[in-house]
Amino acid sequence: MLISKNTVAKILGVSSSTIYRWSMNGTFPKPIVIGPNKTMWLKIEIEKFIESKASKRGFGKPVIEVSHET
């Protein structure tokens, strides 16, 4: 199933400009060109993207381990 950029943006809670930027810099799946002014994304690829992010939950800061050895 194909979904539009606006739908992808709504699913992820970001702007459509962000979807375009992520696709261009390689951090997000590339769209499929349907026509001269129409691009769509494969829903399965968007779902896989979300799953890959869910496996790396957190705030992006490294975990600091404290040693109690003396």
N, C-alpha and C positions, 0 to 999 in steps of 0.2 A: 504494500500500500504506500502511496506517495502522499506527503503532507507539505503544505506551504511553509515559507519562511515565517510568516506571521503566526501560524499554528505552532511551529517549533519554538518560537520565541515565547509564546504563552505557556507552553508546557514547561519550559525551563525558567520562566520568570525573568527574562532578560529582554532587551530591545532587539528588534530585527537587525539593527546596525551591528549589534554585538554578534549575532549569528553569522552575518556576512564576514566580519573581521576575524572571528575564530576559524571560519572555513578557509579564509585566505592565508592565515598564518599556520595552518596545519594542526590546530588543536581540536578541530571538530570535523566530522565527516563532510566531504565535498558534496555539493548538490548535483542533481541530474538536470541537464539542460533540456527542457521540453520544447522550447521555441525561442525566438529572438529575445523576448522579454519575460520569459517564464522559467524559473528554476524550482525544483521540488527536491525534497529529501526523502530517502527511504525510511519509513517508520522503524523498521527493524534496526537500522544503524543508529537511530536516535535512542532507541531503547538500550542498545549495547553501550552507547556512550554514557547514559545515565547509570547503568549497572557498574561500569568501570569507575565512575566517580563515587558511587556508593561504597565501593570496597576500600576507598581511601578517605574515610570520613575524618573530620577534625577541622582544626582551624589553620593548619599549615605550619604550625610551629613545631620544632623538633622536641621530642620528649627528652627531658633531662633526668638521668638516673643519678640518685644520690647514694653514695656508698657510706655505710655506717661502720666501716672497718677503721680500726685505730692503729 
